[in-house]
Amino acid sequence: MTLFSLAFPLAAPFWALMILAPKWRWTSRIMASPWVPLLPLACYFALELPHFGEWGRAMLSPDLGVLQTLLATPWGAGLVWAHLIAFDLFIARWMYFEGRERGISAWVVSPILLLTIFLSPFGLVVFLVVRAVRIRSLA
């Protein structure tokens, strides 16, 4: 199994807990760890470190052509994939706890988290709208 194909399976159990068992006491205990996104980040670091100089130069002076070339490589695509998986999980973890704190039903948050897996910007925007509505209704 390549690091590319390993990144999501390392994150999937955390997604499953938040979506399928949001009220289980172990879910909040497990998700409370700030280290939850570390597993997919391990794939990121394993892909990044051997190419640190090459990637660093591209980030210091961003150029579309250079980025296209780097992202077309197996390690470049894997690097960005692991980055997306880790940060989507980080955002979802925040949404999970923010929803609980604000009293937003798990019946509402879970489908938003599912949307976030596939289209995280849309999931985040939907969550922020739901959160804003909830805050206004409590005011």
Rosetta constraint file for C-alpha pairs under 8 A:
AtomPair CA 1 CA 5 HARMONIC 6.28 0.50
AtomPair CA 1 CA 6 HARMONIC 6.54 0.50
AtomPair CA 2 CA 6 HARMONIC 6.18 0.50
AtomPair CA 3 CA 7 HARMONIC 6.25 0.50
AtomPair CA 3 CA 43 HARMONIC 5.55 0.50
AtomPair CA 3 CA 46 HARMONIC 7.95 0.50
AtomPair CA 3 CA 47 HARMONIC 7.59 0.50
AtomPair CA 3 CA 78 HARMONIC 6.74 0.50
AtomPair CA 4 CA 43 HARMONIC 7.49 0.50
AtomPair CA 4 CA 77 HARMONIC 7.69 0.50
AtomPair CA 4 CA 78 HARMONIC 4.49 0.50
AtomPair CA 4 CA 79 HARMONIC 7.54 0.50
AtomPair CA 4 CA 81 HARMONIC 6.80 0.50
AtomPair CA 4 CA 82 HARMONIC 6.88 0.50
AtomPair CA 5 CA 9 HARMONIC 7.59 0.50
AtomPair CA 6 CA 10 HARMONIC 6.34 0.50
AtomPair CA 6 CA 40 HARMONIC 7.82 0.50
AtomPair CA 6 CA 43 HARMONIC 7.46 0.50
AtomPair CA 7 CA 11 HARMONIC 6.72 0.50
AtomPair CA 7 CA 39 HARMONIC 7.59 0.50
AtomPair CA 7 CA 40 HARMONIC 4.75 0.50
AtomPair CA 7 CA 41 HARMONIC 7.90 0.50
AtomPair CA 7 CA 43 HARMONIC 6.12 0.50
AtomPair CA 7 CA 81 HARMONIC 7.58 0.50
AtomPair CA 7 CA 82 HARMONIC 5.48 0.50
AtomPair CA 7 CA 85 HARMONIC 6.82 0.50
AtomPair CA 8 CA 12 HARMONIC 5.90 0.50
AtomPair CA 8 CA 40 HARMONIC 6.96 0.50
AtomPair CA 8 CA 82 HARMONIC 7.65 0.50
AtomPair CA 8 CA 85 HARMONIC 6.32 0.50
AtomPair CA 9 CA 13 HARMONIC 7.43 0.50
AtomPair CA 10 CA 39 HARMONIC 5.90 0.50
AtomPair CA 10 CA 40 HARMONIC 5.90 0.50
AtomPair CA 11 CA 15 HARMONIC 6.62 0.50
AtomPair CA 11 CA 37 HARMONIC 7.25 0.50
AtomPair CA 11 CA 39 HARMONIC 6.92 0.50
AtomPair CA 11 CA 40 HARMONIC 6.25 0.50
AtomPair CA 11 CA 85 HARMONIC 7.23 0.50
AtomPair CA 11 CA 86 HARMONIC 7.51 0.50
AtomPair CA 11 CA 89 HARMONIC 7.14 0.50
AtomPair CA 12 CA 16 HARMONIC 6.08 0.50
AtomPair CA 13 CA 17 HARMONIC 6.23 0.50
AtomPair CA 14 CA 18 HARMONIC 6.39 0.50
AtomPair CA 14 CA 31 HARMONIC 7.29 0.50
AtomPair CA 14 CA 36 HARMONIC 7.64 0.50
AtomPair CA 14 CA 89 HARMONIC 7.97 0.50
AtomPair CA 15 CA 19 HARMONIC 6.07 0.50
AtomPair CA 15 CA 89 HARMONIC 7.40 0.50
AtomPair CA 15 CA 113 HARMONIC 7.90 0.50
AtomPair CA 16 CA 20 HARMONIC 5.43 0.50
AtomPair CA 16 CA 21 HARMONIC 7.18 0.50
AtomPair CA 17 CA 21 HARMONIC 4.92 0.50
AtomPair CA 17 CA 22 HARMONIC 6.15 0.50
AtomPair CA 17 CA 27 HARMONIC 5.71 0.50
AtomPair CA 18 CA 22 HARMONIC 4.71 0.50
AtomPair CA 18 CA 27 HARMONIC 6.67 0.50
AtomPair CA 18 CA 93 HARMONIC 7.95 0.50
AtomPair CA 18 CA 96 HARMONIC 6.73 0.50
AtomPair CA 18 CA 110 HARMONIC 7.07 0.50
AtomPair CA 18 CA 113 HARMONIC 7.87 0.50
AtomPair CA 19 CA 109 HARMONIC 7.91 0.50
AtomPair CA 19 CA 110 HARMONIC 4.68 0.50
AtomPair CA 19 CA 111 HARMONIC 7.45 0.50
AtomPair CA 19 CA 113 HARMONIC 6.63 0.50
AtomPair CA 19 CA 114 HARMONIC 7.08 0.50
AtomPair CA 20 CA 110 HARMONIC 7.47 0.50
AtomPair CA 21 CA 27 HARMONIC 6.78 0.50
AtomPair CA 22 CA 27 HARMONIC 6.28 0.50
AtomPair CA 22 CA 28 HARMONIC 7.58 0.50
AtomPair CA 22 CA 106 HARMONIC 6.55 0.50
AtomPair CA 22 CA 110 HARMONIC 7.78 0.50
AtomPair CA 23 CA 27 HARMONIC 6.98 0.50
AtomPair CA 23 CA 28 HARMONIC 7.62 0.50
AtomPair CA 23 CA 106 HARMONIC 7.83 0.50
AtomPair CA 24 CA 28 HARMONIC 7.28 0.50
AtomPair CA 25 CA 29 HARMONIC 6.55 0.50
AtomPair CA 26 CA 30 HARMONIC 5.91 0.50
AtomPair CA 27 CA 31 HARMONIC 5.95 0.50
AtomPair CA 28 CA 32 HARMONIC 5.76 0.50
AtomPair CA 29 CA 33 HARMONIC 7.34 0.50
AtomPair CA 30 CA 36 HARMONIC 7.92 0.50
AtomPair CA 31 CA 36 HARMONIC 6.55 0.50
AtomPair CA 31 CA 93 HARMONIC 6.73 0.50
AtomPair CA 36 CA 89 HARMONIC 7.94 0.50
AtomPair CA 36 CA 90 HARMONIC 7.65 0.50
AtomPair CA 37 CA 41 HARMONIC 6.31 0.50
AtomPair CA 37 CA 86 HARMONIC 5.02 0.50
AtomPair CA 37 CA 87 HARMONIC 7.22 0.50
AtomPair CA 37 CA 89 HARMONIC 6.14 0.50
AtomPair CA 37 CA 90 HARMONIC 6.01 0.50
AtomPair CA 38 CA 42 HARMONIC 6.07 0.50
AtomPair CA 38 CA 86 HARMONIC 7.28 0.50
AtomPair CA 39 CA 43 HARMONIC 7.22 0.50
AtomPair CA 39 CA 86 HARMONIC 7.90 0.50
AtomPair CA 40 CA 44 HARMONIC 6.66 0.50
AtomPair CA 40 CA 82 HARMONIC 5.74 0.50
AtomPair CA 40 CA 83 HARMONIC 7.64 0.50
AtomPair CA 40 CA 85 HARMONIC 6.57 0.50
AtomPair CA 40 CA 86 HARMONIC 5.37 0.50
AtomPair CA 41 CA 45 HARMONIC 6.16 0.50
AtomPair CA 41 CA 82 HARMONIC 6.35 0.50
AtomPair CA 41 CA 83 HARMONIC 6.75 0.50
AtomPair CA 41 CA 86 HARMONIC 5.86 0.50
AtomPair CA 42 CA 46 HARMONIC 6.11 0.50
AtomPair CA 43 CA 47 HARMONIC 6.22 0.50
AtomPair CA 43 CA 79 HARMONIC 7.56 0.50
AtomPair CA 43 CA 82 HARMONIC 6.14 0.50
AtomPair CA 44 CA 48 HARMONIC 5.92 0.50
AtomPair CA 44 CA 78 HARMONIC 7.54 0.50
AtomPair CA 44 CA 79 HARMONIC 5.22 0.50
AtomPair CA 44 CA 80 HARMONIC 7.76 0.50
AtomPair CA 44 CA 82 HARMONIC 5.20 0.50
AtomPair CA 44 CA 83 HARMONIC 6.16 0.50
AtomPair CA 45 CA 49 HARMONIC 5.74 0.50
AtomPair CA 46 CA 50 HARMONIC 7.40 0.50
AtomPair CA 47 CA 51 HARMONIC 7.23 0.50
AtomPair CA 47 CA 75 HARMONIC 5.90 0.50
AtomPair CA 47 CA 76 HARMONIC 7.85 0.50
AtomPair CA 47 CA 78 HARMONIC 7.16 0.50
AtomPair CA 47 CA 79 HARMONIC 5.79 0.50
AtomPair CA 48 CA 52 HARMONIC 5.55 0.50
AtomPair CA 48 CA 55 HARMONIC 7.57 0.50
AtomPair CA 48 CA 75 HARMONIC 7.93 0.50
AtomPair CA 48 CA 79 HARMONIC 6.56 0.50
AtomPair CA 51 CA 55 HARMONIC 6.02 0.50
AtomPair CA 52 CA 56 HARMONIC 5.71 0.50
AtomPair CA 53 CA 57 HARMONIC 6.09 0.50
AtomPair CA 54 CA 58 HARMONIC 6.49 0.50
AtomPair CA 55 CA 59 HARMONIC 6.23 0.50
AtomPair CA 55 CA 70 HARMONIC 7.90 0.50
AtomPair CA 56 CA 60 HARMONIC 6.11 0.50
AtomPair CA 57 CA 61 HARMONIC 6.40 0.50
AtomPair CA 58 CA 62 HARMONIC 5.39 0.50
AtomPair CA 58 CA 63 HARMONIC 7.10 0.50
AtomPair CA 58 CA 66 HARMONIC 6.71 0.50
AtomPair CA 58 CA 67 HARMONIC 6.80 0.50
AtomPair CA 62 CA 66 HARMONIC 7.51 0.50
AtomPair CA 62 CA 67 HARMONIC 7.22 0.50
AtomPair CA 63 CA 67 HARMONIC 6.17 0.50
AtomPair CA 64 CA 68 HARMONIC 6.02 0.50
AtomPair CA 65 CA 69 HARMONIC 6.21 0.50
AtomPair CA 66 CA 70 HARMONIC 6.22 0.50
AtomPair CA 67 CA 71 HARMONIC 5.92 0.50
AtomPair CA 68 CA 72 HARMONIC 6.05 0.50
AtomPair CA 69 CA 73 HARMONIC 6.95 0.50
AtomPair CA 70 CA 76 HARMONIC 5.36 0.50
AtomPair CA 70 CA 77 HARMONIC 7.87 0.50
AtomPair CA 71 CA 75 HARMONIC 7.72 0.50
AtomPair CA 71 CA 76 HARMONIC 4.34 0.50
AtomPair CA 71 CA 77 HARMONIC 4.93 0.50
AtomPair CA 71 CA 80 HARMONIC 7.69 0.50
AtomPair CA 72 CA 76 HARMONIC 6.49 0.50
AtomPair CA 72 CA 77 HARMONIC 6.33 0.50
AtomPair CA 73 CA 77 HARMONIC 6.15 0.50
AtomPair CA 74 CA 78 HARMONIC 6.01 0.50
AtomPair CA 75 CA 79 HARMONIC 5.84 0.50
AtomPair CA 76 CA 80 HARMONIC 6.33 0.50
AtomPair CA 77 CA 81 HARMONIC 6.08 0.50
AtomPair CA 78 CA 82 HARMONIC 6.05 0.50
AtomPair CA 79 CA 83 HARMONIC 6.17 0.50
AtomPair CA 80 CA 84 HARMONIC 6.12 0.50
AtomPair CA 81 CA 85 HARMONIC 6.16 0.50
AtomPair CA 82 CA 86 HARMONIC 6.08 0.50
AtomPair CA 83 CA 87 HARMONIC 6.13 0.50
AtomPair CA 84 CA 88 HARMONIC 5.80 0.50
AtomPair CA 85 CA 89 HARMONIC 6.13 0.50
AtomPair CA 86 CA 90 HARMONIC 6.20 0.50
AtomPair CA 87 CA 91 HARMONIC 6.13 0.50
AtomPair CA 88 CA 92 HARMONIC 6.04 0.50
AtomPair CA 88 CA 116 HARMONIC 7.19 0.50
AtomPair CA 88 CA 117 HARMONIC 7.02 0.50
AtomPair CA 88 CA 120 HARMONIC 6.33 0.50
AtomPair CA 89 CA 93 HARMONIC 6.00 0.50
AtomPair CA 90 CA 94 HARMONIC 6.47 0.50
AtomPair CA 91 CA 95 HARMONIC 6.23 0.50
AtomPair CA 91 CA 124 HARMONIC 7.78 0.50
AtomPair CA 92 CA 96 HARMONIC 6.01 0.50
AtomPair CA 92 CA 113 HARMONIC 6.32 0.50
AtomPair CA 92 CA 116 HARMONIC 7.19 0.50
AtomPair CA 93 CA 97 HARMONIC 6.41 0.50
AtomPair CA 94 CA 98 HARMONIC 5.87 0.50
AtomPair CA 95 CA 99 HARMONIC 5.81 0.50
AtomPair CA 95 CA 109 HARMONIC 7.80 0.50
AtomPair CA 95 CA 113 HARMONIC 7.88 0.50
AtomPair CA 95 CA 127 HARMONIC 7.24 0.50
AtomPair CA 96 CA 100 HARMONIC 6.41 0.50
AtomPair CA 96 CA 109 HARMONIC 7.05 0.50
AtomPair CA 96 CA 113 HARMONIC 7.98 0.50
AtomPair CA 97 CA 101 HARMONIC 6.08 0.50
AtomPair CA 98 CA 102 HARMONIC 6.02 0.50
AtomPair CA 99 CA 103 HARMONIC 6.00 0.50
AtomPair CA 99 CA 104 HARMONIC 4.88 0.50
AtomPair CA 99 CA 105 HARMONIC 7.31 0.50
AtomPair CA 99 CA 106 HARMONIC 7.72 0.50
AtomPair CA 99 CA 109 HARMONIC 6.66 0.50
AtomPair CA 99 CA 131 HARMONIC 7.39 0.50
AtomPair CA 100 CA 104 HARMONIC 6.01 0.50
AtomPair CA 100 CA 105 HARMONIC 7.51 0.50
AtomPair CA 100 CA 106 HARMONIC 7.80 0.50
AtomPair CA 102 CA 131 HARMONIC 7.50 0.50
AtomPair CA 102 CA 134 HARMONIC 7.25 0.50
AtomPair CA 102 CA 135 HARMONIC 7.43 0.50
AtomPair CA 104 CA 108 HARMONIC 6.85 0.50
AtomPair CA 104 CA 109 HARMONIC 6.92 0.50
AtomPair CA 104 CA 131 HARMONIC 7.62 0.50
AtomPair CA 104 CA 134 HARMONIC 7.17 0.50
AtomPair CA 105 CA 109 HARMONIC 6.36 0.50
AtomPair CA 106 CA 110 HARMONIC 5.59 0.50
AtomPair CA 107 CA 111 HARMONIC 7.11 0.50
AtomPair CA 108 CA 112 HARMONIC 6.71 0.50
AtomPair CA 109 CA 113 HARMONIC 6.14 0.50
AtomPair CA 109 CA 127 HARMONIC 7.51 0.50
AtomPair CA 110 CA 114 HARMONIC 6.27 0.50
AtomPair CA 111 CA 115 HARMONIC 6.23 0.50
AtomPair CA 112 CA 116 HARMONIC 6.13 0.50
AtomPair CA 112 CA 123 HARMONIC 5.51 0.50
AtomPair CA 112 CA 124 HARMONIC 7.97 0.50
AtomPair CA 112 CA 126 HARMONIC 7.02 0.50
AtomPair CA 112 CA 127 HARMONIC 6.54 0.50
AtomPair CA 113 CA 117 HARMONIC 6.41 0.50
AtomPair CA 113 CA 123 HARMONIC 6.63 0.50
AtomPair CA 114 CA 118 HARMONIC 7.05 0.50
AtomPair CA 114 CA 123 HARMONIC 7.97 0.50
AtomPair CA 115 CA 119 HARMONIC 5.79 0.50
AtomPair CA 115 CA 120 HARMONIC 6.76 0.50
AtomPair CA 115 CA 122 HARMONIC 7.28 0.50
AtomPair CA 115 CA 123 HARMONIC 5.24 0.50
AtomPair CA 116 CA 120 HARMONIC 3.87 0.50
AtomPair CA 116 CA 121 HARMONIC 7.06 0.50
AtomPair CA 116 CA 122 HARMONIC 6.81 0.50
AtomPair CA 116 CA 123 HARMONIC 4.27 0.50
AtomPair CA 116 CA 124 HARMONIC 6.72 0.50
AtomPair CA 119 CA 123 HARMONIC 6.24 0.50
AtomPair CA 120 CA 124 HARMONIC 5.98 0.50
AtomPair CA 121 CA 125 HARMONIC 6.24 0.50
AtomPair CA 122 CA 126 HARMONIC 6.11 0.50
AtomPair CA 123 CA 127 HARMONIC 6.06 0.50
AtomPair CA 124 CA 128 HARMONIC 6.09 0.50
AtomPair CA 125 CA 129 HARMONIC 6.23 0.50
AtomPair CA 126 CA 130 HARMONIC 6.21 0.50
AtomPair CA 127 CA 131 HARMONIC 5.93 0.50
AtomPair CA 128 CA 132 HARMONIC 6.03 0.50
AtomPair CA 129 CA 133 HARMONIC 6.21 0.50
AtomPair CA 130 CA 134 HARMONIC 6.15 0.50
AtomPair CA 131 CA 135 HARMONIC 6.13 0.50
AtomPair CA 132 CA 136 HARMONIC 6.19 0.50
AtomPair CA 133 CA 137 HARMONIC 6.13 0.50
AtomPair CA 134 CA 138 HARMONIC 6.42 0.50
AtomPair CA 135 CA 139 HARMONIC 6.44 0.50
